[in-house]
Amino acid sequence: MTQGGTNLPRVGGYNQAVVLDAIRTAGPVSRVELAPLTGLTSQTVSNVVRRLLDAGLITEAGQAPSSGGKRRTLLSARADGAYAVGVQLDPDAAVVAVVDLAGTVQGTRRVRLTDPGDPAAVVAKIAAAARRLTARVPVDPARLLGTGIATPGPIDGTAGEVVLPPNFPGWGRVPLLEMFGEATGMPVAMDNDATVAAIGERWIGGRDRAGSFLFVYLGTGIGAGIVLNNTVLHGDTSNAGEFGHMSVAPGKRVCHCGGTACLGPYVSPAAVVADLVERHGRPAADRLGLEGTPESVHADWQRLCGAARRGEPVAVRAVREAAALIGRAARGAVALLDVSRVVLGGDALRGIEELMCEEIAAAVNSTSVARAIRPVTVEKSVIGEAVGAVGAASLILHGTYAPGWRMLTER
């Protein structure tokens, strides 16, 4: 179901967003079909479609099969109608992507961050990489709308600041939105990485992600994005979805928030590798090629996931145990939110999506309150491992072209 438009005056921009969102979600679609999809009159739909065609945001994509009368012209979003840059910020590296209106990645660049403790150096390095990337890919500069940033939280959404993000030593309150705006010379939008991933999944997923879902994002840490009835929840401080702080079971590990029952310290890649080394000893770690040092976490995690894909029992058990804990936390979130879908994404899931989905699905369906009405499905992201960067780009595309009440109040 798409969001409805309004036939009141002074809402032309909102109606254009409603129609474009409907075309992206349900397309190819005819003008006649758009009226019931959007709640707009046929005349309003025709006017809006004409403006979208003139702006180069949609295109006429052939005709529907004849049903006895005049064949209807079908409309689709035009991929080259708009572009955005997306940045996924992680302690080890940043991923920069250029994404078109259809959600297709036109180019990517991975930027290794050798000094993650210096925010100014991080921003300058990423901005330079983004400039090189946009110069290399075939993008009309006039249709490049801005840059989206997916950053680890917590964030102060009102101030545009990142506040004491874990794994970024020395970062306090960093005005990241302003810094990227000055460095890129473009409009910038920012949100925490899990929420960004959920926005991207909804925007790119179209009809496959319409409705409601919980997006669980696994990178250096773990977070969640929440979509209810096609609306992304941000919370009062823009930090909804701090999934890593879901309480699972008291343990010895202290979370950076001070708690000892938080999920995060037990399911991050660093924690899973450390648990494996501690439980099975150096011989098992050596067989898998794990160094077990703070500097080797990224490489160790890739080797552990590779071993799990090959069916190595020790690696499979480590992944399944982490997934079971995630599933326990997801079960509570699903019961609270009453969503029928959990989506998994993030670059740390590469190659182990099926194992994770299987274990989490078993957990969320074991005692789900609504399971007698419908099972909860657990699926991997339609975007894939680049969901952070693509989601960041969709912050710009979604924010510009997706319907929201903010558009009705702006003057």
ABEGO torsion letter per residue (X at the ends): XBBBBBABBGAAAAAAAAAAAAAAAAOBBBAAAAAAAAGBBAAAAAAAAAAAAAAGABBBBEBBBBAGBBBBBBBBBBAAABBBBBBBBBAABBBBBBBBAAGBBABBBBBBBABAABAAAAAAAAAAAAAAAAAABBBBAAABAEBBBBBBOBBBAAAGBBBGBBGBBGBBBBBAAAAAAAAAGBBBBBBBAAAAAAAAAAAAAEAAABEBBBBBBBBABBBBBBBBGGBBBAEAAGABGBAAABBABBBABBBAAGBAABAAAAABAAAAAAAAAAAAEAAAAAAAGBAGBAAAAAAAAAAAAAAAAAGBAAAAAAAAAAAAAAAAAAAAAAAAAGBABBBBBEAAABGAAAAAAAAAAAAAAAABAAAAABBBBBBBBAAEAAAAAAAAAAAAAAAAABBBAAAAABX
